[in-house]
Amino acid sequence: MEFGALIKFYRTQKGMTQAELAKGICSVPHLSKIENNSKEANEETISLLLERLEIGLEEMDEKEGLIQTLLGQLGEKINYYLKDKIDEIYQKLQEMEHIIPFSKFIHTYELYKYRYLLFKGFLAEAESQKDLLFKQKKNFSQHEEYLFRYFNAVCLITKGQYKAADELLEALYIDPSNDRPNAEFFYHRAIVKSALEQSGHAIHFGKMALQLFMNEHNFFRILHTLMMLGINYTQSNIYEEAEDCFKHLIRNAELLKQDKLLPQIYHNMGYLQNKKKNFKEALSYYEKSLALQPINNPHYLVTLYSIGENQYALQETAKAKECFQVVSSLAKELGVKKYRLLADFYIFHIVSPEKAFKYLESKVIPYLEATNEHHNDLTRFYKMLSDFYSQQGTYLEAVNYLNKIT
């Protein structure tokens, strides 16, 4: 505890002069040096000064211990994703904010405040906290420097800047002076690799995270990691492992009453069955997902579009057309251009395949190529156009789209 600064704080708060506080204990110049941390004072002098300020030395030591405990608990609850407990602990820390600046945990507290704001999704406040921490970083310990860089990577993930986050996490990973990576670190690495469509790396780091989460009995993060693994197994065509992940998720999400996860689990299981060409089973899972989602939001839109695709694959043309019309309207309302374009493509295709492929070539593909985020969609549509031109006998165009795939 920085007792000099603490004494000055409470003396000023009580409206006492240095002479009033020092009387009978020490000289005013001596007190001034103590308050400015330019002179070490013995424990007896500190104790007498604090006693006059009606503060116990033992009480202050206890408070510093409590600050340390609460910071440890806050980090643990964030890692265990215990939303109900996080606010409670953070509130206790805020109640001690007048003491924390005089403790040795001032920077650690400010760092975990940054992490808390990111966890809560308060991005603007988190950015302000990041700027504040940047000005203080020359005073950080090695561990605090590591935390700052790691939390900055989490911030980049929150903002969807995955490439920058990947570079920062890689730098932390290979730096031998840093702490040994924990489960949460590996989980974030896996999330980044998944977002960058590097499924092999996502599975590698995801399995490392899963094992550590299982060792910790971190049930919520086990669910999150299984979701990420299931998605990446699906993308890698490792269907048996993907199905095991999603079946395990369905059982345990219900057991842990994680109802908010179920729509995502059902949707991803539907996508897996769709890739396996099990269109009826895929449709069943998509419909389960849709029934649990609030209407008129982007997730609802994606699932509804997937239902339309499966109805189309099952040659339920009238149902598919009706579904795509709703998707097109909702996408326009939500300002989601991708799904408006895709839905309109299928509506055209039901009426006139030739018109639909012209629309695909002139509108859909240029949009997908410009965003540089939809490689799987592009591959599928390149294949569709290549097949279409082959059937038309226009082999040069067919080869052109095959080349785009490779």
FENHU-V712727 format. One record per backbone hydrogen bond with DSSP energy under -0.5 kcal/mol. NH is the residue of the N-H (numbers start at 1). CO is the residue of the C=O. If there is no record, write none. Layout:
# FENHU-V712727
nh:NH co:CO
nh:NH co:CO
This chain:
# FENHU-V712727
nh:2 co:102
nh:3 co:1
nh:6 co:2
nh:7 co:3
nh:8 co:4
nh:9 co:5
nh:10 co:6
nh:11 co:7
nh:12 co:8
nh:13 co:9
nh:14 co:10
nh:15 co:11
nh:15 co:12
nh:16 co:11
nh:21 co:17
nh:22 co:18
nh:23 co:19
nh:25 co:22
nh:26 co:22
nh:31 co:27
nh:32 co:28
nh:33 co:29
nh:34 co:30
nh:35 co:31
nh:36 co:32
nh:37 co:34
nh:38 co:33
nh:39 co:33
nh:46 co:42
nh:47 co:43
nh:48 co:44
nh:49 co:45
nh:50 co:46
nh:51 co:47
nh:52 co:48
nh:53 co:49
nh:54 co:51
nh:55 co:50
nh:60 co:56
nh:61 co:57
nh:62 co:58
nh:63 co:59
nh:64 co:60
nh:65 co:61
nh:66 co:62
nh:67 co:63
nh:68 co:64
nh:69 co:65
nh:70 co:66
nh:71 co:67
nh:72 co:68
nh:73 co:69
nh:74 co:70
nh:75 co:71
nh:76 co:72
nh:77 co:73
nh:78 co:74
nh:79 co:75
nh:80 co:76
nh:81 co:78
nh:82 co:77
nh:83 co:81
nh:85 co:82
nh:86 co:82
nh:87 co:83
nh:89 co:85
nh:90 co:86
nh:91 co:87
nh:92 co:88
nh:93 co:89
nh:94 co:90
nh:95 co:91
nh:96 co:93
nh:97 co:94
nh:99 co:96
nh:100 co:96
nh:101 co:97
nh:102 co:99
nh:103 co:100
nh:106 co:103
nh:109 co:105
nh:110 co:106
nh:111 co:107
nh:112 co:108
nh:113 co:109
nh:114 co:110
nh:115 co:111
nh:116 co:112
nh:117 co:113
nh:118 co:114
nh:119 co:115
nh:120 co:116
nh:121 co:117
nh:121 co:118
nh:122 co:117
nh:123 co:121
nh:126 co:122
nh:127 co:123
nh:128 co:124
nh:129 co:125
nh:130 co:126
nh:131 co:127
nh:132 co:128
nh:133 co:129
nh:134 co:130
nh:135 co:131
nh:136 co:132
nh:136 co:133
nh:137 co:133
nh:139 co:136
nh:140 co:137
nh:145 co:141
nh:146 co:142
nh:147 co:143
nh:148 co:144
nh:149 co:145
nh:150 co:146
nh:151 co:147
nh:152 co:148
nh:153 co:149
nh:154 co:150
nh:155 co:151
nh:156 co:152
nh:157 co:153
nh:158 co:154
nh:159 co:155
nh:160 co:157
nh:161 co:156
nh:162 co:160
nh:165 co:161
nh:166 co:162
nh:167 co:163
nh:168 co:164
nh:169 co:165
nh:170 co:166
nh:171 co:167
nh:172 co:168
nh:173 co:169
nh:174 co:170
nh:175 co:171
nh:176 co:174
nh:178 co:175
nh:186 co:182
nh:187 co:183
nh:188 co:184
nh:189 co:185
nh:190 co:186
nh:191 co:187
nh:192 co:188
nh:193 co:189
nh:194 co:190
nh:195 co:191
nh:196 co:192
nh:197 co:194
nh:198 co:193
nh:199 co:197
nh:202 co:198
nh:203 co:199
nh:204 co:200
nh:205 co:201
nh:206 co:202
nh:207 co:203
nh:208 co:204
nh:209 co:205
nh:210 co:206
nh:211 co:207
nh:212 co:208
nh:213 co:209
nh:214 co:210
nh:215 co:211
nh:216 co:212
nh:217 co:213
nh:217 co:214
nh:218 co:213
nh:219 co:217
nh:222 co:218
nh:223 co:219
nh:224 co:220
nh:225 co:221
nh:226 co:222
nh:227 co:223
nh:228 co:224
nh:229 co:225
nh:230 co:226
nh:231 co:227
nh:232 co:228
nh:233 co:229
nh:234 co:230
nh:235 co:231
nh:236 co:232
nh:237 co:234
nh:238 co:233
nh:239 co:237
nh:242 co:238
nh:243 co:239
nh:244 co:240
nh:245 co:241
nh:246 co:242
nh:247 co:243
nh:248 co:244
nh:249 co:245
nh:250 co:246
nh:251 co:247
nh:252 co:248
nh:253 co:249
nh:254 co:250
nh:255 co:251
nh:256 co:252
nh:257 co:254
nh:258 co:253
nh:259 co:257
nh:261 co:258
nh:262 co:258
nh:263 co:259
nh:265 co:261
nh:266 co:262
nh:267 co:263
nh:268 co:264
nh:269 co:265
nh:270 co:266
nh:271 co:267
nh:272 co:268
nh:273 co:269
nh:274 co:270
nh:275 co:271
nh:276 co:272
nh:277 co:274
nh:278 co:273
nh:279 co:277
nh:282 co:278
nh:283 co:279
nh:284 co:280
nh:285 co:281
nh:286 co:282
nh:287 co:283
nh:288 co:284
nh:289 co:285
nh:290 co:286
nh:291 co:287
nh:292 co:288
nh:292 co:289
nh:293 co:290
nh:301 co:297
nh:302 co:298
nh:303 co:299
nh:304 co:300
nh:305 co:301
nh:306 co:302
nh:307 co:303
nh:308 co:304
nh:309 co:305
nh:310 co:306
nh:311 co:307
nh:312 co:308
nh:313 co:309
nh:314 co:310
nh:315 co:312
nh:316 co:311
nh:317 co:315
nh:320 co:316
nh:321 co:317
nh:322 co:318
nh:323 co:319
nh:324 co:320
nh:325 co:321
nh:326 co:322
nh:327 co:323
nh:328 co:324
nh:329 co:325
nh:330 co:326
nh:331 co:327
nh:332 co:328
nh:333 co:329
nh:334 co:330
nh:335 co:331
nh:336 co:331
nh:337 co:335
nh:340 co:336
nh:341 co:337
nh:342 co:338
nh:343 co:339
nh:344 co:340
nh:345 co:341
nh:346 co:342
nh:347 co:343
nh:348 co:344
nh:349 co:345
nh:350 co:346
nh:351 co:347
nh:352 co:348
nh:356 co:352
nh:357 co:353
nh:358 co:354
nh:359 co:355
nh:360 co:356
nh:361 co:357
nh:362 co:358
nh:363 co:359
nh:364 co:359
nh:365 co:360
nh:367 co:363
nh:368 co:364
nh:369 co:365
nh:370 co:366
nh:371 co:367
nh:372 co:368
nh:373 co:368
nh:374 co:368
nh:378 co:374
nh:379 co:375
nh:380 co:376
nh:381 co:377
nh:382 co:378
nh:383 co:379
nh:384 co:380
nh:385 co:381
nh:386 co:382
nh:387 co:383
nh:388 co:384
nh:389 co:385
nh:390 co:386
nh:391 co:387
nh:392 co:388
nh:393 co:389
nh:393 co:390
nh:394 co:389
nh:395 co:393
nh:398 co:394
nh:399 co:395
nh:400 co:396
nh:401 co:397
nh:402 co:398
nh:403 co:399
nh:404 co:400
nh:405 co:401
nh:406 co:402
